[in-house]
Amino acid sequence: MKYKIERKNWGSFFTVPSKVVSKHLKLCSGDFIKVLLFILSSDKNEIITEDISVNTGISDDIVDDAVVYWSQAEIFSVLNVTVLKNTKKQTIHTDVSQKSGESNITDAESQKVSVLPALNPTQKSLEKKNHVKYSSKDIADIVNNQKEIKEMFSQLEIILKRGLRFSEQCGYINLVENYGFPIASILMLVQYCEDIGKASIRYVESIAESWFEQDITSYQQVEAEIIKMMESHKVENKVAKIFGMTTNLTKKQKEYINSWTELGFSIDMIQLAYEKCVDQINKLSFPYINKIITSWSKEKVFTVDEVNIQDAKSKKYKSKKKEKEHSYDLDEFYEFTLNHVPKIKGKDRKSSDE
């Protein structure tokens, strides 16, 4: 469609930097844009989180995330952050004149948290790591002083197609600083999670923490694990489609599927096991299919042709057994009748004797 627009009745104006449109419009959520517009339209240098939340309908947490994001993007500088003790809301003193240079952020109630040096963990040093908690000032200092982290954030925003929340920034920095994962590995992991629709920071962290406990930290190791997960995900999707499933696979069902592939069974064999299951019990049953597949594994049957040969032998054996159970030897029957003549009682017997 083509629209012709007449600009009128605009009233007062306020300035929006052009790079908001050129660099951030595709990446930012609508909530982040709302927060920015509210701040830019204000003639005050002191902005309260609660005020922004009330006027935009956005939660306090997202408001604070948006302020950190636009500050790091250098759309404006946050000169000071104060926690209001009575309302527990943050007062954000902002300079909306778009000053360049480093931001100066303080937090009255947050403790300074030192940034840990990047680790290169070995098997002996592996242990469950606690999250390092960062303040807004910590995040700003890291972004301003470490170009690699700043570039990582930019790449993550491209992958996720939105701005990063404060909690996500803390989580990703934690994976670099505390767990020692290479930035390239983190980006690859997030891209995989985004592709399967599970790009929450909690899901990313759960995978990374599991790898850490298994001493999987180098780029090569992470790449191999992601390739393995991608293959597993493809197989799971194919199996779910074959089974006619409309709901997501459960953890146990995924474990069944992974065990079948680890035993060396192809999609065709899993489909054949499913068909046999439905023929026998007229419904989908993962445990029943598992019994079929494990029995094939024990008998070293791994192809459809081998199953057909096995089925033919089984059918032939059953047919012979049934035939044997219902067959008679005529000679034996004749001998039996001669040697087992029934005795006749009473007159009939006497008459017969006479």
MARTOR-376602 format. One record per residue (C-alpha): residue number from 1; x, y, z. Coordinates in pm, 1 decimal, m for minus. Layout:
REM residues N
<seq:NUM px:X py:Y pz:Z> .
...
This chain:
REM residues 354
<seq:1 px:0.0 py:0.0 pz:0.0> .
<seq:2 px:102.5 py:358.7 pz:m58.1> .
<seq:3 px:6.7 py:630.5 pz:189.8> .
<seq:4 px:m1.4 py:1005.2 pz:138.3> .
<seq:5 px:30.2 py:1181.0 pz:471.7> .
<seq:6 px:m50.7 py:1542.5 pz:559.9> .
<seq:7 px:136.4 py:1671.1 pz:862.8> .
<seq:8 px:m71.3 py:1907.3 pz:1075.0> .
<seq:9 px:m173.6 py:1984.2 pz:1431.0> .
<seq:10 px:158.1 py:1863.3 pz:1562.8> .
<seq:11 px:180.2 py:2096.6 pz:1858.0> .
<seq:12 px:515.4 py:2095.0 pz:2036.7> .
<seq:13 px:819.1 py:1902.3 pz:1910.6> .
<seq:14 px:1108.2 py:1706.3 pz:2060.6> .
<seq:15 px:1417.0 py:1561.2 pz:1895.6> .
<seq:16 px:1481.6 py:1194.1 pz:1828.3> .
<seq:17 px:1836.2 py:1107.2 pz:1713.2> .
<seq:18 px:1843.2 py:960.9 pz:1363.0> .
<seq:19 px:2058.2 py:663.8 pz:1469.5> .
<seq:20 px:1767.0 py:541.0 pz:1681.3> .
<seq:21 px:1596.9 py:463.6 pz:1350.8> .
<seq:22 px:1901.3 py:361.2 pz:1147.6> .
<seq:23 px:2067.2 py:133.6 pz:1405.0> .
<seq:24 px:1819.8 py:37.8 pz:1673.4> .
<seq:25 px:1466.9 py:34.0 pz:1533.3> .
<seq:26 px:1495.4 py:m323.4 pz:1403.0> .
<seq:27 px:1659.6 py:m449.1 pz:1719.7> .
<seq:28 px:1455.0 py:m284.3 pz:1991.3> .
<seq:29 px:1123.8 py:m394.4 pz:2128.2> .
<seq:30 px:831.8 py:m153.4 pz:2128.3> .
<seq:31 px:866.9 py:m117.6 pz:2504.7> .
<seq:32 px:1223.5 py:12.3 pz:2473.2> .
<seq:33 px:1110.3 py:264.6 pz:2211.1> .
<seq:34 px:826.0 py:383.5 pz:2437.0> .
<seq:35 px:1065.8 py:441.5 pz:2725.0> .
<seq:36 px:1302.8 py:638.3 pz:2501.7> .
<seq:37 px:1026.8 py:855.9 pz:2361.0> .
<seq:38 px:897.5 py:933.4 pz:2709.3> .
<seq:39 px:1245.4 py:1035.2 pz:2830.0> .
<seq:40 px:1321.2 py:1245.9 pz:2520.2> .
<seq:41 px:987.5 py:1422.2 pz:2542.4> .
<seq:42 px:1039.4 py:1517.7 pz:2906.0> .
<seq:43 px:1176.7 py:1861.5 pz:2995.8> .
<seq:44 px:1298.1 py:1729.4 pz:3331.3> .
<seq:45 px:1647.3 py:1607.2 pz:3414.2> .
<seq:46 px:1515.6 py:1371.6 pz:3681.7> .
<seq:47 px:1310.0 py:1076.2 pz:3568.0> .
<seq:48 px:1149.9 py:827.1 pz:3806.7> .
<seq:49 px:1104.5 py:466.7 pz:3700.7> .
<seq:50 px:753.1 py:455.3 pz:3843.9> .
<seq:51 px:648.7 py:762.8 pz:3641.1> .
<seq:52 px:766.9 py:604.1 pz:3317.2> .
<seq:53 px:592.0 py:279.9 pz:3407.2> .
<seq:54 px:259.0 py:452.2 pz:3481.7> .
<seq:55 px:264.5 py:661.0 pz:3162.7> .
<seq:56 px:374.1 py:383.5 pz:2927.7> .
<seq:57 px:210.3 py:77.5 pz:3083.7> .
<seq:58 px:549.3 py:m97.8 pz:3100.4> .
<seq:59 px:678.3 py:m281.3 pz:3406.0> .
<seq:60 px:947.5 py:m121.8 pz:3623.5> .
<seq:61 px:1204.7 py:m389.3 pz:3537.7> .
<seq:62 px:1169.6 py:m335.0 pz:3163.4> .
<seq:63 px:1187.8 py:41.4 pz:3213.0> .
<seq:64 px:1519.6 py:3.4 pz:3396.0> .
<seq:65 px:1648.5 py:m235.4 pz:3128.1> .
<seq:66 px:1555.4 py:14.4 pz:2857.6> .
<seq:67 px:1734.0 py:300.5 pz:3034.5> .
<seq:68 px:2052.3 py:93.6 pz:3063.1> .
<seq:69 px:2024.3 py:m5.1 pz:2696.7> .
<seq:70 px:1984.2 py:350.9 pz:2562.8> .
<seq:71 px:2260.2 py:473.7 pz:2789.9> .
<seq:72 px:2498.5 py:210.6 pz:2655.9> .
<seq:73 px:2389.8 py:301.2 pz:2303.0> .
<seq:74 px:2498.1 py:659.0 pz:2389.1> .
<seq:75 px:2160.9 py:809.2 pz:2302.4> .
<seq:76 px:2184.0 py:988.5 pz:2635.6> .
<seq:77 px:2411.3 py:975.6 pz:2938.0> .
<seq:78 px:2292.8 py:855.6 pz:3277.7> .
<seq:79 px:2470.0 py:1082.0 pz:3525.2> .
<seq:80 px:2346.5 py:926.1 pz:3845.1> .
<seq:81 px:2120.4 py:648.5 pz:3976.9> .
<seq:82 px:1963.8 py:681.6 pz:4320.4> .
<seq:83 px:1741.9 py:431.3 pz:4497.3> .
<seq:84 px:1445.3 py:596.6 pz:4666.2> .
<seq:85 px:1423.1 py:437.9 pz:5010.9> .
<seq:86 px:1057.6 py:518.2 pz:5069.7> .
<seq:87 px:915.8 py:388.6 pz:4743.5> .
<seq:88 px:1196.6 py:148.4 pz:4657.2> .
<seq:89 px:1194.5 py:300.7 pz:4311.7> .
<seq:90 px:1500.2 py:424.7 pz:4125.4> .
<seq:91 px:1536.5 py:793.9 pz:4046.1> .
<seq:92 px:1724.2 py:825.0 pz:3722.3> .
<seq:93 px:1894.2 py:1159.9 pz:3669.8> .
<seq:94 px:1937.9 py:1187.3 pz:3298.0> .
<seq:95 px:2105.1 py:1433.1 pz:3070.5> .
<seq:96 px:1894.9 py:1421.3 pz:2755.2> .
<seq:97 px:2126.2 py:1651.6 pz:2564.2> .
<seq:98 px:2301.9 py:1338.9 pz:2426.5> .
<seq:99 px:2641.4 py:1414.9 pz:2574.7> .
<seq:100 px:2919.6 py:1196.9 pz:2447.4> .
<seq:101 px:3172.4 py:1029.6 pz:2670.0> .
<seq:102 px:3160.3 py:774.7 pz:2945.8> .
<seq:103 px:2853.3 py:745.7 pz:3162.7> .
<seq:104 px:2881.1 py:800.1 pz:3536.7> .
<seq:105 px:2640.8 py:564.4 pz:3715.2> .
<seq:106 px:2624.2 py:501.8 pz:4088.0> .
<seq:107 px:2386.5 py:297.1 pz:4299.3> .
<seq:108 px:2326.7 py:396.2 pz:4657.8> .
<seq:109 px:2235.4 py:50.1 pz:4777.7> .
<seq:110 px:2436.5 py:m178.6 pz:4548.8> .
<seq:111 px:2772.2 py:m309.1 pz:4655.1> .
<seq:112 px:3069.8 py:m288.3 pz:4426.3> .
<seq:113 px:3127.2 py:m625.6 pz:4267.9> .
<seq:114 px:3470.3 py:m690.4 pz:4127.0> .
<seq:115 px:3481.5 py:m837.0 pz:3779.1> .
<seq:116 px:3646.2 py:m1177.9 pz:3788.4> .
<seq:117 px:3924.9 py:m1257.8 pz:3542.9> .
<seq:118 px:3826.6 py:m1496.7 pz:3265.8> .
<seq:119 px:3880.0 py:m1858.9 pz:3360.3> .
<seq:120 px:4036.4 py:m2140.5 pz:3167.4> .
<seq:121 px:3882.3 py:m2423.7 pz:3366.9> .
<seq:122 px:4027.8 py:m2770.8 pz:3384.0> .
<seq:123 px:3867.3 py:m3090.7 pz:3504.0> .
<seq:124 px:4022.1 py:m3049.0 pz:3849.2> .
<seq:125 px:3885.7 py:m2698.4 pz:3892.6> .
<seq:126 px:3531.6 py:m2773.9 pz:3783.4> .
<seq:127 px:3262.5 py:m2694.8 pz:4035.0> .
<seq:128 px:2917.8 py:m2539.1 pz:4040.5> .
<seq:129 px:2963.1 py:m2164.9 pz:3996.2> .
<seq:130 px:2748.7 py:m1906.6 pz:4167.8> .
<seq:131 px:2629.9 py:m1610.1 pz:3969.2> .
<seq:132 px:2833.7 py:m1296.1 pz:4011.9> .
<seq:133 px:2592.8 py:m1008.2 pz:4069.7> .
<seq:134 px:2663.1 py:m693.2 pz:3875.5> .
<seq:135 px:2536.6 py:m343.1 pz:3939.4> .
<seq:136 px:2443.4 py:m100.6 pz:3664.7> .
<seq:137 px:2781.1 py:68.1 pz:3710.4> .
<seq:138 px:2962.1 py:m263.7 pz:3670.8> .
<seq:139 px:2784.4 py:m332.6 pz:3342.0> .
<seq:140 px:2856.0 py:18.0 pz:3211.2> .
<seq:141 px:3223.8 py:m6.7 pz:3309.8> .
<seq:142 px:3262.2 py:m345.6 pz:3141.8> .
<seq:143 px:3095.6 py:m229.2 pz:2820.6> .
<seq:144 px:3303.0 py:91.0 pz:2810.2> .
<seq:145 px:3634.1 py:m79.2 pz:2886.3> .
<seq:146 px:3600.7 py:m413.7 pz:2707.3> .
<seq:147 px:3535.5 py:m385.5 pz:2335.3> .
<seq:148 px:3484.0 py:m763.0 pz:2307.2> .
<seq:149 px:3190.0 py:m753.1 pz:2550.1> .
<seq:150 px:3038.3 py:m452.1 pz:2376.3> .
<seq:151 px:3066.4 py:m629.6 pz:2041.3> .
<seq:152 px:2915.3 py:m944.6 pz:2194.6> .
<seq:153 px:2612.9 py:m744.8 pz:2308.5> .
<seq:154 px:2572.9 py:m599.9 pz:1959.1> .
<seq:155 px:2587.1 py:m944.3 pz:1799.8> .
<seq:156 px:2343.3 py:m1087.2 pz:2054.2> .
<seq:157 px:2095.1 py:m811.3 pz:1975.7> .
<seq:158 px:2120.2 py:m897.9 pz:1607.1> .
<seq:159 px:2061.2 py:m1267.0 pz:1679.0> .
<seq:160 px:1769.6 py:m1201.7 pz:1916.6> .
<seq:161 px:1631.5 py:m915.1 pz:1704.3> .
<seq:162 px:1579.7 py:m697.5 pz:2012.1> .
<seq:163 px:1765.7 py:m511.0 pz:2283.1> .
<seq:164 px:1918.6 py:m700.7 pz:2572.9> .
<seq:165 px:1760.1 py:m677.2 pz:2915.6> .
<seq:166 px:1974.7 py:m596.2 pz:3215.7> .
<seq:167 px:1937.4 py:m950.7 pz:3352.5> .
<seq:168 px:2052.3 py:m1090.3 pz:3017.0> .
<seq:169 px:2355.9 py:m861.9 pz:3011.7> .
<seq:170 px:2452.8 py:m987.8 pz:3356.2> .
<seq:171 px:2399.6 py:m1349.8 pz:3251.5> .
<seq:172 px:2611.4 py:m1330.7 pz:2936.4> .
<seq:173 px:2893.8 py:m1144.7 pz:3110.6> .
<seq:174 px:2881.7 py:m1406.8 pz:3383.6> .
<seq:175 px:2934.2 py:m1683.2 pz:3125.0> .
<seq:176 px:3243.5 py:m1503.3 pz:2998.6> .
<seq:177 px:3393.6 py:m1375.2 pz:3322.0> .
<seq:178 px:3299.9 py:m1650.0 pz:3566.8> .
<seq:179 px:3270.5 py:m1962.5 pz:3351.2> .
<seq:180 px:3538.4 py:m1875.9 pz:3097.4> .
<seq:181 px:3341.1 py:m1946.2 pz:2778.6> .
<seq:182 px:3478.4 py:m1784.9 pz:2461.1> .
<seq:183 px:3250.5 py:m1513.9 pz:2325.2> .
<seq:184 px:3228.9 py:m1695.5 pz:1990.5> .
<seq:185 px:3098.3 py:m2003.8 pz:2174.4> .
<seq:186 px:2829.4 py:m1799.5 pz:2351.7> .
<seq:187 px:2713.6 py:m1644.1 pz:2024.8> .
<seq:188 px:2695.8 py:m1987.6 pz:1862.0> .
<seq:189 px:2495.5 py:m2126.2 pz:2155.5> .
<seq:190 px:2249.6 py:m1834.7 pz:2153.9> .
<seq:191 px:2201.7 py:m1869.8 pz:1778.1> .
<seq:192 px:2114.8 py:m2238.0 pz:1825.7> .
<seq:193 px:1871.5 py:m2157.6 pz:2108.8> .
<seq:194 px:1708.4 py:m1885.7 pz:1898.9> .
<seq:195 px:1669.4 py:m2129.2 pz:1607.3> .
<seq:196 px:1478.8 py:m2377.1 pz:1825.1> .
<seq:197 px:1271.2 py:m2104.1 pz:1992.2> .
<seq:198 px:1432.0 py:m2129.0 pz:2337.8> .
<seq:199 px:1658.0 py:m1825.1 pz:2359.8> .
<seq:200 px:1580.5 py:m1725.0 pz:2718.7> .
<seq:201 px:1885.7 py:m1648.0 pz:2929.3> .
<seq:202 px:1784.6 py:m1922.7 pz:3174.0> .
<seq:203 px:1785.4 py:m2187.6 pz:2900.9> .
<seq:204 px:2119.8 py:m2065.6 pz:2764.5> .
<seq:205 px:2270.1 py:m2069.8 pz:3113.1> .
<seq:206 px:2138.1 py:m2419.8 pz:3187.4> .
<seq:207 px:2314.5 py:m2559.9 pz:2880.3> .
<seq:208 px:2635.6 py:m2367.6 pz:2949.2> .
<seq:209 px:2644.8 py:m2478.9 pz:3313.4> .
<seq:210 px:2593.5 py:m2840.8 pz:3207.1> .
<seq:211 px:2885.1 py:m2811.2 pz:2965.0> .
<seq:212 px:3103.0 py:m2653.8 pz:3231.5> .
<seq:213 px:3040.7 py:m2946.6 pz:3465.3> .
<seq:214 px:3146.9 py:m3182.8 pz:3183.7> .
<seq:215 px:3463.8 py:m2979.8 pz:3114.7> .
<seq:216 px:3326.8 py:m2864.1 pz:2779.5> .
<seq:217 px:3452.2 py:m2506.7 pz:2749.1> .
<seq:218 px:3666.3 py:m2462.6 pz:2437.2> .
<seq:219 px:3522.6 py:m2338.9 pz:2108.9> .
<seq:220 px:3589.1 py:m2672.9 pz:1937.3> .
<seq:221 px:3412.9 py:m2866.2 pz:2214.2> .
<seq:222 px:3114.0 py:m2631.4 pz:2213.3> .
<seq:223 px:3087.9 py:m2651.3 pz:1834.3> .
<seq:224 px:3084.8 py:m3033.0 pz:1848.7> .
<seq:225 px:2813.3 py:m3028.8 pz:2117.5> .
<seq:226 px:2594.5 py:m2788.3 pz:1921.2> .
<seq:227 px:2625.4 py:m3001.5 pz:1606.9> .
<seq:228 px:2522.2 py:m3301.8 pz:1816.1> .
<seq:229 px:2224.3 py:m3111.9 pz:1963.5> .
<seq:230 px:2116.8 py:m2991.7 pz:1619.5> .
<seq:231 px:2114.2 py:m3348.1 pz:1488.1> .
<seq:232 px:1918.2 py:m3466.3 pz:1792.8> .
<seq:233 px:1666.2 py:m3186.4 pz:1749.2> .
<seq:234 px:1615.0 py:m3276.6 pz:1382.8> .
<seq:235 px:1557.6 py:m3641.8 pz:1471.3> .
<seq:236 px:1315.2 py:m3548.5 pz:1749.6> .
<seq:237 px:1113.6 py:m3331.0 pz:1510.7> .
<seq:238 px:1099.3 py:m3607.0 pz:1248.8> .
<seq:239 px:993.8 py:m3868.6 pz:1503.2> .
<seq:240 px:725.3 py:m3641.7 pz:1648.2> .
<seq:241 px:590.8 py:m3584.6 pz:1295.6> .
<seq:242 px:588.3 py:m3959.2 pz:1219.0> .
<seq:243 px:407.9 py:m4027.0 pz:1545.5> .
<seq:244 px:148.1 py:m3761.9 pz:1460.7> .
<seq:245 px:217.8 py:m3567.7 pz:1779.2> .
<seq:246 px:72.6 py:m3218.2 pz:1813.7> .
<seq:247 px:222.0 py:m3146.6 pz:2157.0> .
<seq:248 px:584.4 py:m3087.4 pz:2254.2> .
<seq:249 px:793.9 py:m3388.9 pz:2339.6> .
<seq:250 px:847.0 py:m3449.2 pz:2709.2> .
<seq:251 px:1192.2 py:m3495.4 pz:2858.9> .
<seq:252 px:1132.4 py:m3870.7 pz:2894.3> .
<seq:253 px:1014.9 py:m3902.1 pz:2534.4> .
<seq:254 px:1328.6 py:m3722.3 pz:2414.5> .
<seq:255 px:1536.9 py:m3963.1 pz:2620.3> .
<seq:256 px:1366.3 py:m4257.2 pz:2447.4> .
<seq:257 px:1435.7 py:m4110.8 pz:2102.4> .
<seq:258 px:1798.7 py:m4034.2 pz:2184.9> .
<seq:259 px:1849.7 py:m4387.1 pz:2318.0> .
<seq:260 px:1712.2 py:m4535.0 pz:1993.0> .
<seq:261 px:1950.1 py:m4328.8 pz:1780.3> .
<seq:262 px:2240.2 py:m4414.2 pz:2010.5> .
<seq:263 px:2161.3 py:m4782.8 pz:1955.2> .
<seq:264 px:2204.9 py:m4716.8 pz:1582.9> .
<seq:265 px:1844.6 py:m4718.5 pz:1459.0> .
<seq:266 px:1738.3 py:m4502.4 pz:1165.7> .
<seq:267 px:1421.4 py:m4298.5 pz:1127.1> .
<seq:268 px:1280.6 py:m4574.6 pz:900.6> .
<seq:269 px:1328.3 py:m4832.2 pz:1175.7> .
<seq:270 px:1168.2 py:m4608.3 pz:1438.0> .
<seq:271 px:872.5 py:m4557.5 pz:1202.3> .
<seq:272 px:843.0 py:m4934.2 pz:1152.4> .
<seq:273 px:845.3 py:m4988.9 pz:1529.2> .
<seq:274 px:570.7 py:m4726.1 pz:1562.9> .
<seq:275 px:357.2 py:m4901.8 pz:1299.1> .
<seq:276 px:397.5 py:m5235.8 pz:1473.5> .
<seq:277 px:302.5 py:m5070.3 pz:1803.5> .
<seq:278 px:m19.4 py:m4927.7 pz:1658.4> .
<seq:279 px:m103.4 py:m5260.9 pz:1490.5> .
<seq:280 px:m68.0 py:m5442.1 pz:1822.7> .
<seq:281 px:m225.0 py:m5204.6 pz:2076.7> .
<seq:282 px:m397.2 py:m4948.9 pz:1851.1> .
<seq:283 px:m228.0 py:m4645.5 pz:2010.8> .
<seq:284 px:104.0 py:m4463.9 pz:2046.2> .
<seq:285 px:314.8 py:m4591.8 pz:2334.9> .
<seq:286 px:679.3 py:m4493.2 pz:2377.7> .
<seq:287 px:747.4 py:m4779.5 pz:2625.0> .
<seq:288 px:596.5 py:m5034.4 pz:2382.7> .
<seq:289 px:800.0 py:m4897.7 pz:2091.0> .
<seq:290 px:1106.6 py:m4907.1 pz:2313.0> .
<seq:291 px:1048.7 py:m5279.8 pz:2382.7> .
<seq:292 px:1031.4 py:m5347.9 pz:2009.6> .
<seq:293 px:1349.6 py:m5154.0 pz:1935.5> .
<seq:294 px:1548.4 py:m5298.8 pz:2225.4> .
<seq:295 px:1448.2 py:m5651.6 pz:2117.3> .
<seq:296 px:1574.2 py:m5574.6 pz:1765.7> .
<seq:297 px:1897.6 py:m5447.6 pz:1915.2> .
<seq:298 px:1951.2 py:m5770.0 pz:2112.3> .
<seq:299 px:1884.7 py:m5977.9 pz:1799.2> .
<seq:300 px:2119.5 py:m5757.7 pz:1589.6> .
<seq:301 px:1839.1 py:m5650.1 pz:1357.5> .
<seq:302 px:1899.5 py:m5296.8 pz:1230.3> .
<seq:303 px:1737.0 py:m5268.3 pz:885.6> .
<seq:304 px:1384.3 py:m5297.9 pz:747.5> .
<seq:305 px:1490.5 py:m5592.9 pz:529.0> .
<seq:306 px:1628.3 py:m5775.8 pz:832.6> .
<seq:307 px:1300.4 py:m5717.8 pz:1016.9> .
<seq:308 px:1105.2 py:m5856.7 pz:719.5> .
<seq:309 px:1327.5 py:m6167.5 pz:712.4> .
<seq:310 px:1284.2 py:m6209.2 pz:1086.9> .
<seq:311 px:905.7 py:m6168.3 pz:1058.2> .
<seq:312 px:892.2 py:m6425.7 pz:776.3> .
<seq:313 px:1087.1 py:m6679.3 pz:980.4> .
<seq:314 px:867.0 py:m6616.6 pz:1282.6> .
<seq:315 px:551.5 py:m6656.9 pz:1076.0> .
<seq:316 px:677.4 py:m6981.3 pz:923.6> .
<seq:317 px:772.7 py:m7119.5 pz:1264.5> .
<seq:318 px:432.5 py:m7038.5 pz:1411.6> .
<seq:319 px:258.0 py:m7193.6 pz:1111.9> .
<seq:320 px:451.6 py:m7520.2 pz:1151.2> .
<seq:321 px:385.6 py:m7530.0 pz:1521.6> .
<seq:322 px:14.2 py:m7481.4 pz:1466.9> .
<seq:323 px:6.3 py:m7743.7 pz:1195.1> .
<seq:324 px:182.6 py:m7992.1 pz:1420.3> .
<seq:325 px:m61.9 py:m7930.8 pz:1701.3> .
<seq:326 px:m362.7 py:m8013.5 pz:1476.0> .
<seq:327 px:m218.4 py:m8295.9 pz:1257.3> .
<seq:328 px:m294.8 py:m8672.8 pz:1294.4> .
<seq:329 px:m108.0 py:m8989.7 pz:1196.2> .
<seq:330 px:m367.8 py:m9227.4 pz:1028.3> .
<seq:331 px:m166.2 py:m9541.6 pz:1104.0> .
<seq:332 px:m149.3 py:m9449.9 pz:1470.6> .
<seq:333 px:m522.1 py:m9377.6 pz:1470.7> .
<seq:334 px:m600.0 py:m9721.4 pz:1310.4> .
<seq:335 px:m381.8 py:m9901.5 pz:1563.3> .
<seq:336 px:m551.9 py:m9712.8 pz:1843.1> .
<seq:337 px:m899.4 py:m9825.0 pz:1729.2> .
<seq:338 px:m793.2 py:m10190.2 pz:1709.1> .
<seq:339 px:m642.8 py:m10202.9 pz:2054.7> .
<seq:340 px:m904.6 py:m9995.7 pz:2229.0> .
<seq:341 px:m1238.1 py:m10159.0 pz:2139.7> .
<seq:342 px:m1500.9 py:m10036.2 pz:2384.9> .
<seq:343 px:m1658.8 py:m10301.4 pz:2611.6> .
<seq:344 px:m2037.1 py:m10349.0 pz:2585.5> .
<seq:345 px:m2237.1 py:m10406.7 pz:2902.1> .
<seq:346 px:m2555.0 py:m10615.7 pz:2958.1> .
<seq:347 px:m2752.1 py:m10801.0 pz:2694.6> .
<seq:348 px:m2588.1 py:m10629.8 pz:2408.9> .
<seq:349 px:m2255.3 py:m10778.9 pz:2521.1> .
<seq:350 px:m2401.2 py:m11128.8 pz:2561.4> .
<seq:351 px:m2569.0 py:m11115.5 pz:2225.2> .
<seq:352 px:m2246.4 py:m11009.6 pz:2076.3> .
<seq:353 px:m2063.2 py:m11299.2 pz:2243.5> .
<seq:354 px:m2320.1 py:m11542.7 pz:2103.4> .
